[in-house]
Amino acid sequence: MKYIYAQDLQEKAEDFCRVLLPHVKIHRIKCFRSYGTSTKRTIARCHALGKIMQKALGVDAFYVLEFLAERFDKMKQQDKEKVILHELMHIPKTFGGGFKHHDWVTDKNIDKLYKEYENQKRF
């Protein structure tokens, strides 16, 4: 696998956080494109530095959003934005290294937040 920092995705993620997800510490997330995956269905992943690693290293929580370029880059812009939002929604309000699961990160909730984002960006 090859990982390349994705400034364009980082900027969009930070914008989503400013508008919709103020609990996300922008300086503690990074977005990367990955190349060379062998997975068949995955488009993106959210990685966290778990509690034990935080304690061992003496650092706060950190999240990495990985976008699998072979699939992600072929998507329409709106779908890409929804995938970014989807991954950000996995980050809990505690910002402690855990995850919100797919019982919360649903298409319905993603669409609702995305619509809210579009409405706020209009004004």
N, C-alpha and C positions, 0 to 999 in steps of 0.2 A: 504494500500500500504506500501511496505517496500522498502527503498532506501539504496543502498550500493555503496560507492565510488568505481569507476572502474579504477584502476590504469592502466590496460592494454589499455583501451579505451582512457584514458587521454594521454598516451604516443603517441598513434597513432594520436590523434587529434592535439597534439602539433607538431608532425612531419609534418602533412599536413600544419599547419599554417606556420612553418618555411620555407617550400618549396614553397607553393602556395598562402598563405593568410597572408602576413606580417602585414596587418592592424589589425588582431585579437591579442589582448593583452592576451598572453598565461596565465599570472598570474591572469586574470579576467574571466577565463572559468573553469568549472569543469564538469566532466563526471560521471554519476551515472547509475547503473543498477537498474531498479525497478521491483518488484515482486508483483503479486496479482492484475493485471489489469483486468478490465471487458470489455475493448474495444475489438472489433473484428478485426480491420484492422490496427491499428496504430502499427508501429515498433519502432519509436523514436519521441522525441519532443525536441524542442529548447525553453527554457524559458528565459525570460529577466527580469531584474529589471527595471521597467518602470521609466520614467522621474520623476513623482510625488514622487515615493518611493525614488529615488535617492536624490531628494531635501530634502525630509523629514528626511532622514537618514544621509544626508551630505556625500554621497559616490558616486563614479563613477559607470558607467554601469558595470553590471555583467551578464554573461550568464551561464546557466546550460543546458547541453545536457543530456537528459534522454533516456535511451535505455531499452525498455520493454523486459526483459530477456526471457519471455516465447516464444517470436517470434524471437527476434534478435539473441539469442544464437544458434538457430537451423540453421541459414543461413550459406552459404559457406563464406569463409574468404574474397574473393573479394567483395561479396555482402555486407558484414559487413562494409568493408572499404568504399564502396560507400555510405552507409547509414551515416557513420560518416561524410564524406565529404558533403553529402546533408545537414545535420544539420548545419555544419559550414558555408555553403554557405548562410544560412539565416541571418548571422551576417553582417550588412552593413559596408561599409568602414568608416563611421563616428564613429562606435563603441559607439553609444550613448544610446542604450537601445531599439532601434527599430528592425524591421525585413525586410529582403528582402522576397518578396512573391514568389509564385510558377510560376509566369510569368517569373521569372529569374532562379529560382531553378528548372530546368527541367532535364529530363533524358539526353537530348542532351548536356547541359552545364556540368552536372556532369561527363558524359563520356569523354568530352573534357578535363576537368581539371584532371580527373583521369589518362588519357593517358599522359598528361603533367607531372604529378607526377611520373609515372612509368619511363618515359624517363629521367627525372632529377635524379632519384634514381640510374639509370644504370651507371651514370658517376661520 
